[in-house]
Amino acid sequence: MPSNKSVSAAPITQFINCRILRDHRLQREDLWVREGKILDPEKLFFDELGYADERVDCENGIIAPGFIDIQINGGYGIDFSQPSDDVDGGVSFVAKKILEHGVTSFCPTLVTSPPEVYHKVLPRIKVRSGGAHGAGVLGFHLEGPFISAEKKGAHPEQFLRTFQPGGFQDLMDTYGSLDGVAMVTLAPELSGSRTVVRELCQRGIKVSLGHSVADLSQAEEAVQHGASCITHLFNAMQPFHHRDPGIVGLLTSDKVPAGRTVFYGMIADGIHTNPAALRIAHRAHPSGLVLVTDAITAMGLPPGRHTLGQQVIEIQGLHAYVAGTQTLSGSIATMDMCVRHFRQASGCKVEEALEAASLHPAQALGISHRKGRLDYGSDADLVLLDDSLNIKATFISGEEVWRTGP
């Protein structure tokens, strides 16, 4: 008599009564997971009789890849740019909290800081897989200090830096190390940036263009040397102009090398970007849109005064301002809020909204062979949602790590 166990020793989990996001559409089928990976059910049934050790009833919900936030500065009272004695503990605390928002992996983001902050913080945080302890850390996103003073936004001007001839050494002196760095945001118009962009890309670090007054030709040149992302499109850059659209023009540029996609972050919190601008970007270049929270310390906290690196931030309603100014300084939005707002504001399909928080950020980081998809062999980082895109449960490597209450 066959048993209800697979012939493999590793247990198999079967997600049933669900619609899964695969090949850009929601498909009504079961999802099978073993050893943290998504299984091919045809091979499973052919080789092993197809018995599951555990079934998860999704109650007609949507199963999508776990969300990936490539720009998050902190939250819940934690500021990644503040070099506390327990930096790792702070990152771990946020990693645990964001599970309830469907985020299964993220890039802790450091804003413009003095060199001693990078030297203290960067060695303390290691790239690591997610689990019940929290979302996985994919590597740092270093936003600044090599940015434009004119478009500094909430970044403190006294810590901005430029490149000297042979500028890569300036970058190394500032950061101290590039171990565990996934992405660097810089302004491509800075003298010496071309060499820096090329060297970072050769080291496998993604270069994102932002906080910049670059014209379109400067942005195109940076892309031709390897830059592949735009940091929070429309914010902290030259506004679109019909004679020179600036960095925004990369969305439809014919100078982007064939086969390359320029990805662009969007803070879809209803504050940083007007819904009309969000629609324009999405319709011009849907495959490059990456939802980011750009969340700061105040995410998940009541209004009041908080920090962002070296700046004091004041929360007024849903707005986060540099204290005493009307300069926006990141958001207090969560990723699931951004997904819902993006869908509502853009009128896009559910599938597109979910891919903007999963597949596209994975592609932007060059990890879509294992994250951001529900392909066979991919990591079983999953989020279970209802039809209104509210998070019902979060899974990492097929294991439930968060579930909403009754």
ZAMARRO-549202 format. One record per residue (C-alpha): z, y, x; residue in three letters. Coordinates in steps of 0.25 Angstrom, whole numbers, padded with zeros to 4 digits. Each point is the difference from the previous one (the first is absolute). Last residue first. Layout:
BEGIN
up: Z; north: Y; east: X; resn: ALA
...
This chain:
BEGIN
up: 0051; north: 0144; east: -0036; resn: PRO
up: 0001; north: 0006; east: 0014; resn: GLY
up: -0012; north: 0002; east: 0009; resn: THR
up: -0002; north: -0011; east: 0011; resn: ARG
up: 0001; north: 0002; east: 0015; resn: TRP
up: -0003; north: -0009; east: 0013; resn: VAL
up: -0006; north: -0012; east: -0007; resn: GLU
up: -0006; north: -0009; east: 0010; resn: GLU
up: -0015; north: -0002; east: 0002; resn: GLY
up: -0001; north: 0005; east: 0014; resn: SER
up: 0006; north: 0013; east: -0006; resn: ILE
up: 0001; north: 0001; east: -0015; resn: PHE
up: 0003; north: 0012; east: -0009; resn: THR
up: 0003; north: 0000; east: -0015; resn: ALA
up: -0002; north: 0007; east: -0013; resn: LYS
up: -0006; north: 0013; east: 0005; resn: ILE
up: -0006; north: 0009; east: -0010; resn: ASN
up: -0015; north: 0000; east: 0000; resn: LEU
up: -0001; north: 0003; east: -0015; resn: SER
up: -0006; north: -0013; east: -0002; resn: ASP
up: 0012; north: -0007; east: 0006; resn: ASP
up: 0001; north: -0002; east: 0015; resn: LEU
up: 0004; north: -0011; east: 0010; resn: LEU
up: -0002; north: 0004; east: 0015; resn: VAL
up: -0004; north: -0010; east: 0011; resn: LEU
up: 0001; north: -0002; east: 0014; resn: ASP
up: -0005; north: -0015; east: 0002; resn: ALA
up: -0007; north: 0003; east: 0013; resn: ASP
up: -0014; north: -0004; east: 0000; resn: SER
up: -0005; north: -0014; east: 0002; resn: GLY
up: -0008; north: 0000; east: -0013; resn: TYR
up: -0003; north: 0014; east: -0004; resn: ASP
up: 0010; north: 0008; east: -0008; resn: LEU
up: -0003; north: 0013; east: 0008; resn: ARG
up: 0008; north: 0011; east: 0006; resn: GLY
up: 0005; north: -0007; east: 0012; resn: LYS
up: -0005; north: -0011; east: 0009; resn: ARG
up: -0015; north: 0003; east: 0003; resn: HIS
up: 0003; north: 0014; east: -0005; resn: SER
up: 0007; north: 0003; east: 0012; resn: ILE
up: -0009; north: 0011; east: 0006; resn: GLY
up: 0010; north: 0012; east: -0003; resn: LEU
up: -0010; north: 0007; east: -0009; resn: ALA
up: -0004; north: -0014; east: -0006; resn: GLN
up: 0015; north: -0003; east: -0004; resn: ALA
up: 0001; north: 0014; east: -0006; resn: PRO
up: -0012; north: -0003; east: -0008; resn: HIS
up: 0004; north: -0014; east: -0005; resn: LEU
up: 0014; north: 0004; east: -0005; resn: SER
up: 0003; north: 0014; east: -0006; resn: ALA
up: -0015; north: 0004; east: -0003; resn: ALA
up: -0002; north: -0015; east: -0004; resn: GLU
up: 0009; north: 0002; east: -0011; resn: LEU
up: -0006; north: 0012; east: -0006; resn: ALA
up: -0014; north: -0006; east: 0002; resn: GLU
up: 0004; north: -0012; east: -0008; resn: GLU
up: 0006; north: 0008; east: -0011; resn: VAL
up: -0013; north: 0007; east: -0002; resn: LYS
up: -0001; north: 0015; east: 0003; resn: CYS
up: 0002; north: 0011; east: -0010; resn: GLY
up: 0004; north: 0009; east: 0012; resn: SER
up: 0013; north: 0006; east: -0005; resn: ALA
up: 0005; north: -0012; east: -0008; resn: GLN
up: -0003; north: -0010; east: 0011; resn: ARG
up: 0005; north: 0009; east: 0011; resn: PHE
up: 0013; north: 0003; east: -0007; resn: HIS
up: 0003; north: -0015; east: -0002; resn: ARG
up: -0003; north: -0003; east: 0014; resn: VAL
up: 0008; north: 0012; east: 0005; resn: CYS
up: 0012; north: -0004; east: -0008; resn: MET
up: -0001; north: -0014; east: 0006; resn: ASP
up: 0000; north: 0006; east: 0014; resn: MET
up: 0013; north: 0008; east: -0003; resn: THR
up: -0001; north: 0015; east: 0000; resn: ALA
up: 0010; north: 0010; east: 0007; resn: ILE
up: -0012; north: 0007; east: 0007; resn: SER
up: -0003; north: 0006; east: 0013; resn: GLY
up: 0003; north: 0014; east: 0004; resn: SER
up: -0006; north: 0010; east: -0009; resn: LEU
up: 0001; north: 0014; east: 0005; resn: THR
up: 0005; north: 0010; east: -0010; resn: GLN
up: 0011; north: 0005; east: 0009; resn: THR
up: 0015; north: 0002; east: 0001; resn: GLY
up: 0002; north: -0014; east: 0004; resn: ALA
up: -0012; north: -0008; east: 0003; resn: VAL
up: -0004; north: -0005; east: -0014; resn: TYR
up: 0000; north: -0013; east: -0007; resn: ALA
up: -0005; north: 0001; east: -0015; resn: HIS
up: 0004; north: -0010; east: -0011; resn: LEU
up: 0011; north: 0009; east: -0005; resn: GLY
up: 0004; north: 0009; east: 0011; resn: GLN
up: 0003; north: -0007; east: 0012; resn: ILE
up: 0003; north: 0008; east: 0013; resn: GLU
up: -0003; north: -0005; east: 0014; resn: ILE
up: 0007; north: 0005; east: 0012; resn: VAL
up: -0009; north: -0003; east: 0012; resn: GLN
up: 0002; north: -0007; east: 0014; resn: GLN
up: -0005; north: -0014; east: -0005; resn: GLY
up: -0001; north: 0002; east: -0016; resn: LEU
up: 0014; north: 0003; east: -0005; resn: THR
up: 0007; north: 0001; east: -0013; resn: HIS
up: 0005; north: 0011; east: -0009; resn: ARG
up: 0001; north: -0002; east: -0015; resn: GLY
up: -0006; north: -0008; east: -0012; resn: PRO
up: 0005; north: -0014; east: -0002; resn: PRO
up: -0004; north: -0012; east: 0010; resn: LEU
up: -0010; north: -0011; east: -0001; resn: GLY
up: -0010; north: 0007; east: 0009; resn: MET
up: 0008; north: 0012; east: 0006; resn: ALA
up: -0002; north: -0006; east: 0015; resn: THR
up: -0015; north: 0002; east: -0001; resn: ILE
up: -0011; north: -0007; east: -0007; resn: ALA
up: -0015; north: 0002; east: 0005; resn: ASP
up: -0002; north: -0010; east: -0012; resn: THR
up: -0014; north: -0005; east: 0005; resn: VAL
up: -0011; north: -0005; east: -0008; resn: LEU
up: -0013; north: -0003; east: 0008; resn: VAL
up: -0014; north: 0004; east: -0005; resn: LEU
up: -0011; north: -0005; east: 0009; resn: GLY
up: -0007; north: -0009; east: -0010; resn: SER
up: -0001; north: 0011; east: -0011; resn: PRO
up: -0008; north: 0010; east: 0009; resn: HIS
up: -0006; north: 0011; east: -0009; resn: ALA
up: 0006; north: -0004; east: -0013; resn: ARG
up: 0014; north: -0002; east: 0006; resn: HIS
up: 0000; north: 0014; east: 0007; resn: ALA
up: -0005; north: 0007; east: -0012; resn: ILE
up: 0010; north: -0007; east: -0009; resn: ARG
up: 0012; north: 0004; east: 0009; resn: LEU
up: -0005; north: 0014; east: 0000; resn: ALA
up: -0001; north: 0000; east: -0015; resn: ALA
up: 0014; north: -0006; east: -0001; resn: PRO
up: 0006; north: 0012; east: 0009; resn: ASN
up: 0005; north: -0005; east: 0013; resn: THR
up: 0014; north: 0002; east: 0006; resn: HIS
up: 0007; north: 0000; east: -0013; resn: ILE
up: -0004; north: -0011; east: -0009; resn: GLY
up: 0006; north: -0010; east: 0009; resn: ASP
up: -0014; north: -0006; east: 0005; resn: ALA
up: 0002; north: 0003; east: 0015; resn: ILE
up: -0013; north: -0004; east: 0004; resn: MET
up: -0003; north: -0007; east: 0014; resn: GLY
up: -0014; north: -0001; east: 0005; resn: TYR
up: -0008; north: -0011; east: 0005; resn: PHE
up: -0013; north: 0002; east: 0008; resn: VAL
up: -0009; north: -0013; east: -0001; resn: THR
up: -0008; north: -0005; east: 0011; resn: ARG
up: -0013; north: -0009; east: -0001; resn: GLY
up: -0009; north: 0011; east: 0004; resn: ALA
up: 0006; north: 0011; east: 0008; resn: PRO
up: 0005; north: 0012; east: -0008; resn: VAL
up: -0010; north: 0011; east: 0002; resn: LYS
up: -0005; north: -0001; east: -0014; resn: ASP
up: 0012; north: 0007; east: -0005; resn: SER
up: 0005; north: -0003; east: -0014; resn: THR
up: 0015; north: -0001; east: 0001; resn: LEU
up: -0001; north: 0006; east: 0014; resn: LEU
up: -0002; north: 0014; east: -0007; resn: GLY
up: 0015; north: 0001; east: -0003; resn: VAL
up: 0002; north: 0002; east: 0015; resn: ILE
up: -0007; north: 0013; east: -0001; resn: GLY
up: -0009; north: 0003; east: -0012; resn: PRO
up: -0009; north: 0010; east: 0008; resn: ASP
up: -0010; north: 0008; east: -0009; resn: ARG
up: 0006; north: -0005; east: -0013; resn: HIS
up: 0014; north: 0003; east: 0004; resn: HIS
up: 0011; north: -0011; east: -0002; resn: PHE
up: 0014; north: 0006; east: 0004; resn: PRO
up: 0003; north: -0001; east: 0015; resn: GLN
up: 0011; north: -0010; east: 0002; resn: MET
up: 0015; north: -0002; east: -0003; resn: ALA
up: -0002; north: -0007; east: -0013; resn: ASN
up: -0014; north: -0003; east: -0005; resn: PHE
up: 0001; north: -0015; east: 0004; resn: LEU
up: 0013; north: -0005; east: 0004; resn: HIS
up: -0003; north: -0004; east: 0014; resn: THR
up: -0015; north: -0004; east: 0003; resn: ILE
up: -0003; north: -0013; east: 0006; resn: CYS
up: -0010; north: -0007; east: 0009; resn: SER
up: 0000; north: 0007; east: 0014; resn: ALA
up: -0009; north: -0008; east: 0009; resn: GLY
up: -0008; north: 0009; east: 0009; resn: HIS
up: -0010; north: 0002; east: -0011; resn: GLN
up: 0011; north: 0004; east: -0009; resn: VAL
up: 0005; north: 0011; east: 0009; resn: ALA
up: -0014; north: 0005; east: 0001; resn: GLU
up: -0001; north: 0000; east: -0015; resn: GLU
up: 0013; north: 0008; east: -0001; resn: ALA
up: -0005; north: 0010; east: 0010; resn: GLN
up: -0013; north: 0001; east: -0008; resn: SER
up: 0007; north: 0002; east: -0013; resn: LEU
up: 0009; north: 0012; east: 0004; resn: ASP
up: 0014; north: -0003; east: 0006; resn: ALA
up: 0011; north: 0009; east: -0005; resn: VAL
up: 0010; north: -0012; east: 0001; resn: SER
up: 0013; north: -0006; east: -0005; resn: HIS
up: -0008; north: -0013; east: -0001; resn: GLY
up: -0010; north: -0010; east: 0006; resn: LEU
up: 0005; north: -0014; east: 0001; resn: SER
up: -0001; north: -0009; east: 0013; resn: VAL
up: 0003; north: -0014; east: -0001; resn: LYS
up: 0006; north: -0007; east: 0012; resn: ILE
up: -0007; north: -0012; east: 0005; resn: GLY
up: 0001; north: 0004; east: 0015; resn: ARG
up: -0015; north: 0004; east: 0001; resn: GLN
up: 0003; north: 0009; east: -0013; resn: CYS
up: 0011; north: 0007; east: 0007; resn: LEU
up: -0009; north: 0002; east: 0013; resn: GLU
up: -0012; north: 0006; east: -0008; resn: ARG
up: 0009; north: 0009; east: -0009; resn: VAL
up: 0007; north: 0005; east: 0013; resn: VAL
up: -0013; north: 0003; east: 0007; resn: THR
up: -0006; north: 0008; east: -0012; resn: ARG
up: 0013; north: 0007; east: -0002; resn: SER
up: -0001; north: 0008; east: 0013; resn: GLY
up: -0001; north: 0014; east: -0006; resn: SER
up: 0006; north: -0001; east: -0014; resn: LEU
up: -0011; north: 0000; east: -0011; resn: GLU
up: 0003; north: -0015; east: -0004; resn: PRO
up: 0014; north: 0003; east: -0005; resn: ALA
up: 0009; north: -0012; east: 0001; resn: LEU
up: 0006; north: -0011; east: -0008; resn: THR
up: 0004; north: -0013; east: 0008; resn: VAL
up: 0000; north: -0014; east: -0006; resn: MET
up: 0006; north: -0013; east: 0003; resn: ALA
up: 0010; north: 0002; east: 0010; resn: VAL
up: 0009; north: -0012; east: 0004; resn: GLY
up: -0001; north: 0003; east: 0015; resn: ASP
up: -0006; north: 0013; east: 0002; resn: LEU
up: 0010; north: 0005; east: 0010; resn: SER
up: 0007; north: 0013; east: 0004; resn: GLY
up: -0006; north: 0007; east: -0012; resn: TYR
up: -0001; north: 0014; east: 0007; resn: THR
up: -0003; north: -0005; east: 0014; resn: ASP
up: -0010; north: -0010; east: -0005; resn: MET
up: -0007; north: 0011; east: -0009; resn: LEU
up: 0000; north: 0010; east: 0012; resn: ASP
up: -0006; north: -0012; east: 0009; resn: GLN
up: -0011; north: -0001; east: -0010; resn: PHE
up: -0004; north: 0014; east: 0002; resn: GLY
up: -0008; north: -0001; east: 0013; resn: GLY
up: -0001; north: 0015; east: -0001; resn: PRO
up: 0012; north: 0005; east: -0007; resn: GLN
up: 0002; north: -0004; east: -0015; resn: PHE
up: 0007; north: 0008; east: -0010; resn: THR
up: 0014; north: 0000; east: -0005; resn: ARG
up: 0008; north: 0004; east: -0012; resn: LEU
up: 0015; north: 0000; east: 0001; resn: PHE
up: 0002; north: 0015; east: -0003; resn: GLN
up: -0009; north: -0001; east: -0012; resn: GLU
up: 0010; north: -0009; east: -0008; resn: PRO
up: -0009; north: -0009; east: -0009; resn: HIS
up: 0001; north: 0004; east: -0015; resn: ALA
up: -0015; north: 0004; east: -0001; resn: GLY
up: -0005; north: 0001; east: 0015; resn: LYS
up: -0014; north: 0005; east: -0005; resn: LYS
up: -0001; north: 0013; east: 0009; resn: GLU
up: 0009; north: -0007; east: 0011; resn: ALA
up: -0011; north: -0011; east: 0000; resn: SER
up: 0005; north: -0014; east: 0004; resn: ILE
up: 0004; north: -0008; east: 0013; resn: PHE
up: 0014; north: -0001; east: -0005; resn: PRO
up: -0003; north: -0008; east: -0009; resn: GLY
up: 0000; north: -0010; east: -0010; resn: GLU
up: 0004; north: -0013; east: 0007; resn: LEU
up: -0002; north: -0012; east: -0009; resn: HIS
up: 0009; north: -0011; east: 0005; resn: PHE
up: -0003; north: -0015; east: -0001; resn: GLY
up: -0002; north: -0010; east: -0011; resn: LEU
up: 0015; north: -0001; east: -0004; resn: VAL
up: 0002; north: -0011; east: -0011; resn: GLY
up: 0007; north: 0004; east: -0013; resn: ALA
up: 0014; north: -0004; east: -0001; resn: GLY
up: 0011; north: -0010; east: 0003; resn: HIS
up: -0005; north: -0010; east: -0010; resn: ALA
up: -0012; north: -0001; east: 0009; resn: GLY
up: -0010; north: 0009; east: 0008; resn: GLY
up: -0005; north: -0003; east: 0014; resn: SER
up: 0003; north: 0009; east: 0012; resn: ARG
up: -0006; north: 0011; east: 0008; resn: VAL
up: 0012; north: 0004; east: 0008; resn: LYS
up: 0009; north: 0013; east: -0001; resn: ILE
up: 0009; north: 0005; east: 0011; resn: ARG
up: -0010; north: 0003; east: 0011; resn: PRO
up: -0007; north: 0010; east: -0009; resn: LEU
up: 0013; north: 0008; east: -0004; resn: VAL
up: 0006; north: 0005; east: 0013; resn: LYS
up: -0013; north: 0004; east: 0008; resn: HIS
up: -0006; north: 0005; east: -0013; resn: TYR
up: 0012; north: 0009; east: -0002; resn: VAL
up: 0001; north: 0004; east: 0014; resn: GLU
up: -0015; north: 0005; east: 0000; resn: PRO
up: 0004; north: 0011; east: -0011; resn: PRO
up: -0005; north: -0003; east: -0014; resn: SER
up: -0012; north: 0001; east: -0008; resn: THR
up: 0001; north: -0010; east: -0012; resn: VAL
up: 0004; north: -0015; east: 0002; resn: LEU
up: -0006; north: -0010; east: -0010; resn: THR
up: 0005; north: -0014; east: -0003; resn: PRO
up: -0012; north: -0008; east: -0002; resn: CYS
up: 0002; north: -0009; east: -0012; resn: PHE
up: 0000; north: -0014; east: -0006; resn: SER
up: 0003; north: -0007; east: -0013; resn: THR
up: 0001; north: 0012; east: -0009; resn: VAL
up: 0001; north: -0004; east: -0014; resn: GLY
up: 0009; north: 0012; east: -0004; resn: HIS
up: 0012; north: -0009; east: -0001; resn: GLU
up: -0003; north: -0004; east: 0014; resn: LEU
up: 0002; north: 0014; east: 0004; resn: ILE
up: 0015; north: -0001; east: 0001; resn: LYS
up: 0000; north: -0011; east: 0011; resn: LYS
up: -0009; north: 0007; east: 0009; resn: ALA
up: 0007; north: 0013; east: -0002; resn: VAL
up: 0013; north: -0007; east: 0005; resn: PHE
up: -0007; north: -0007; east: 0011; resn: SER
up: -0006; north: 0013; east: 0006; resn: VAL
up: 0014; north: 0006; east: -0001; resn: GLY
up: 0007; north: -0012; east: 0007; resn: GLY
up: -0011; north: 0001; east: 0011; resn: ASP
up: 0003; north: 0014; east: 0003; resn: VAL
up: 0015; north: -0003; east: 0001; resn: ASP
up: 0005; north: 0011; east: 0010; resn: ASP
up: -0008; north: 0010; east: -0007; resn: SER
up: -0013; north: 0006; east: 0005; resn: PRO
up: -0005; north: 0007; east: -0012; resn: GLN
up: -0015; north: -0001; east: -0002; resn: SER
up: 0002; north: -0013; east: -0009; resn: PHE
up: 0008; north: 0008; east: -0010; resn: ASP
up: 0009; north: -0008; east: -0008; resn: ILE
up: 0007; north: 0006; east: -0013; resn: GLY
up: -0007; north: -0010; east: -0010; resn: TYR
up: -0013; north: 0003; east: 0007; resn: GLY
up: -0008; north: 0000; east: 0013; resn: GLY
up: -0013; north: 0006; east: 0006; resn: ASN
up: -0009; north: -0009; east: -0007; resn: ILE
up: -0015; north: -0001; east: 0003; resn: GLN
up: -0007; north: -0013; east: 0001; resn: ILE
up: 0006; north: -0005; east: -0012; resn: ASP
up: -0005; north: -0015; east: -0003; resn: ILE
up: 0001; north: -0005; east: -0014; resn: PHE
up: 0001; north: -0015; east: -0002; resn: GLY
up: -0012; north: -0007; east: -0005; resn: PRO
up: -0002; north: -0001; east: -0015; resn: ALA
up: 0005; north: -0009; east: -0010; resn: ILE
up: -0001; north: 0006; east: -0014; resn: ILE
up: 0008; north: -0005; east: -0012; resn: GLY
up: -0002; north: -0011; east: -0011; resn: ASN
up: 0014; north: -0005; east: 0001; resn: GLU
up: 0000; north: -0002; east: 0015; resn: CYS
up: 0006; north: -0013; east: -0001; resn: ASP
up: 0004; north: -0005; east: 0014; resn: VAL
up: -0002; north: -0015; east: 0002; resn: ARG
up: 0007; north: -0007; east: 0012; resn: GLU
up: -0003; north: -0013; east: 0007; resn: ASP
up: -0014; north: 0000; east: -0004; resn: ALA
up: -0009; north: -0012; east: -0001; resn: TYR
up: -0015; north: 0001; east: 0003; resn: GLY
up: -0003; north: -0015; east: 0003; resn: LEU
up: 0000; north: 0003; east: 0015; resn: GLU
up: -0013; north: 0000; east: 0006; resn: ASP
up: -0010; north: 0003; east: -0011; resn: PHE
up: 0010; north: 0008; east: -0008; resn: PHE
up: 0005; north: 0008; east: 0012; resn: LEU
up: -0014; north: 0002; east: 0005; resn: LYS
up: -0005; north: 0006; east: -0014; resn: GLU
up: 0013; north: 0008; east: -0001; resn: PRO
up: -0002; north: 0008; east: 0013; resn: ASP
up: 0013; north: 0004; east: 0004; resn: LEU
up: 0006; north: 0014; east: 0002; resn: ILE
up: 0010; north: 0000; east: 0012; resn: LYS
up: 0015; north: 0001; east: 0001; resn: GLY
up: 0002; north: -0014; east: 0004; resn: GLU
up: -0007; north: -0005; east: -0013; resn: ARG
up: -0006; north: 0009; east: -0012; resn: VAL
up: -0008; north: -0003; east: -0012; resn: TRP
up: -0005; north: 0011; east: -0009; resn: LEU
up: -0004; north: -0004; east: -0014; resn: ASP
up: -0013; north: 0006; east: -0007; resn: GLU
up: -0004; north: 0011; east: -0009; resn: ARG
up: -0008; north: 0009; east: 0009; resn: GLN
up: 0002; north: 0015; east: 0002; resn: LEU
up: -0011; north: 0006; east: 0007; resn: ARG
up: -0003; north: 0005; east: 0014; resn: HIS
up: -0003; north: -0013; east: 0007; resn: ASP
up: 0015; north: -0005; east: -0004; resn: ARG
up: 0010; north: 0007; east: -0008; resn: LEU
up: 0008; north: -0011; east: -0008; resn: ILE
up: 0002; north: -0001; east: -0015; resn: ARG
up: 0012; north: -0008; east: -0003; resn: CYS
up: 0006; north: -0012; east: -0008; resn: ASN
up: 0003; north: -0008; east: 0012; resn: ILE
up: 0005; north: 0002; east: 0015; resn: PHE
up: 0001; north: -0013; east: 0007; resn: GLN
up: 0009; north: -0002; east: 0011; resn: THR
up: -0002; north: -0011; east: 0010; resn: ILE
up: 0011; north: -0006; east: 0009; resn: PRO
up: -0003; north: -0004; east: 0014; resn: ALA
up: 0001; north: -0015; east: 0003; resn: ALA
up: -0015; north: -0002; east: -0003; resn: SER
up: -0003; north: -0012; east: -0010; resn: VAL
up: 0003; north: 0010; east: -0011; resn: SER
up: 0012; north: -0004; east: -0009; resn: LYS
up: 0000; north: -0003; east: -0014; resn: ASN
up: -0001; north: -0015; east: 0003; resn: SER
up: -0011; north: -0009; east: -0001; resn: PRO
up: 0003; north: -0014; east: -0006; resn: MET
